[in-house]
Each structure stands twice: as C-alpha cells, then as structure tokens.
Amino acid sequence: MRDADQTRQKILEISADEIHQHGFNATSLSVILKRCGISKGALYHHFENKMELGYAVFEEIYTPMFLATWQPAVEVDDPIEGLCHFFESMSEQMTCDEVVCGCPLNNLCQEMAGVDEGFRLRILNMQQQLNHLIAFNLQRVANQLKADLDFNQIAYFIVSCFHGSSSLSKSAKNKDLFDKVIAELCRYIRQLKQ
C-alpha cells in the first residue's frame, strides 16, 4: 500500500473512532489531525471537507463493518439460530459502557439522517443492503418457517428492534433494558419456525 493510501486509511480509521465517541458534528478536525500526526493540507489532499470525510467514513468503514458483522449470523445453515446466537452473544459480551456508547452506525444515522441528504441516502442504501441480506437468507430456509411470511418486513422489524434496544439502553444508561429487548427479539425470531 502506498504512503498516500496508508495516510488516507489512517484518517478514515481515526475519524471513525472520533465520530463514534463524539458524534459527527462534535468531531473536531484538529483532533483528527493531531491523532493522525498530519497537516491540514494532508487531510484536504484526501477529503475536500468534513462532510466528504464523513461520507467516506460511512461508506468505507461503518457500512462494510456493519454488514460484515451481520453476515455470518444469517449465512449459516440455520439463520434463525444464527441471528439469535448473534444477539445473545452480543447481550452477554457487551459491557454497560459499550451499550451506553451505542452502535457507531446507529449513532451516526440518528444524528445525520434528518439533517443531511447525502447521509440520508447513504443510510438508506446501507439499510436496504442489510435488509436484503437478512430477507434473502430467511427466504433460503422458507420451507422451515411458517407459511406466508413477508421476509422484507421481518428483516426491517429485526433491525428496528435491535437498533431500538440499543437506543433505549443508551438513553437510559441501562444495559438491562438492552438484554431484555434482545431476549424478546430472539423469542420472536424463534417463533418464525414451523
């Protein structure tokens, strides 16, 4: 990898961390510059402005990371149990601080979807990719599930519950709420089986 490519990747990774910790609007370019050990000119060589940097973080860091996190759960032989194992493991392993900090992607979606069309369209695209990933893999095992299920609606419901549990726990600073909603979500998912 060339130096310029390494610098760009470092900027993206540090920016992703800063955005996760502080939100997009509160993220400081000067802090990013300091953490990267680069000049303002080096940053602007790769990104025209903060918004362009934010879009790149969303598309190149958050979206692939988020989809890659869900992919193994739904691509197993039994995506119902795969999803439940994914959620239950998260519930068991996440600390209260991690739950309170929230999902980086969900945080950015909540902050920026209503105020910037570029972010809204990128969020919509990512949500459609995730929905397709889940619905496709549920459809793959349709013969093991109850009849007449709308897999697209189920996929949106699953993701909405997950993000809702994260948001609820974050605002209440209470991991127990996350754990209870996740347990109920897994009960719902398992009831999709015949």
Sequence and secondary structure as in RCSB ss.txt:
>XXXX:A:sequence
MRDADQTRQKILEISADEIHQHGFNATSLSVILKRCGISKGALYHHFENKMELGYAVFEEIYTPMFLATWQPAVE
VDDPIEGLCHFFESMSEQMTCDEVVCGCPLNNLCQEMAGVDEGFRLRILNMQQQLNHLIAFNLQRVANQLKADLD
FNQIAYFIVSCFHGSSSLSKSAKNKDLFDKVIAELCRYIRQLKQ
>XXXX:A:secstr
  HHHHHHHHHHHHHHHHHHHH TTT  HHHHHHHHT  HHHHHHH SSHHHHHHHIIIIIIHHHHHHHHHHHHS
SS HHHHHHHHHHHHHHH  HHHHHH  HHHHHHHHHTTT HHHHHHHHHHHHHHHHHHHHHHHHTGGGB TT  
HHHHHHHHHHHHHHHHHHHHHHT HHHHHHHHHHHHHHHHTTB 
